[in-house]
């Protein structure tokens, strides 16, 4: 739709009486329409850029594709997608959340799965010294092909690419699919201010390889 009444496009009606050309068919008006459309496109583009820039700025993203340093470190706060620190009360038992290291959320290996269960529910390969208040954290990067482990079946994490399955109650051990090893666990604790912080980096290499 171009936003005007098409009955005004002719210069004469059926009775032969002249009809003043519609403003939308006038050449000057056509230019105005184009300029208006360009203006809308520009405003829309700027709005889209602003909407993207806001969360990026809030997270202080650092897209360093060649970065090879640590992802986390001692006393690095865990933050959500809005850059907010994770208070101990954030999750209820059975809930999970994707979190990031506060100084380096934009790194490709930064996404981390944070989950909370009763402490008695953990076992297997879980490093209990790395847990805090029922929380455990693991790399979200699948150890098979590097996809993000985004799906969940009951209490099992599932990678959507090749269906590798991990048990978050058992140290994110592999319970199905082609992944060769567990998701690396992140050592965490609760700060004196009541939010979750790392006490070091992941205990193993991130993503595929590294065996």
Secondary structure, DSSP 8 states (H G I E B T S, - for coil): --SS-GGGSSSB-TT--B----TTTSHHHHHHHHHHHHHHHHHHHHHHHHHHHHHHHHHT----TT--S-S--EEEEEE-TTS-B-BTTS--TT-EEEEEEGGGTTSTT--EEEEE--GGG--TT--GGG-BTTEEEEE-B-TTT--B--EEETTEEE-TTT--EEEGGGTTEEEESS--S---EEEEEE-TTSBEEEEEEESS--SS---
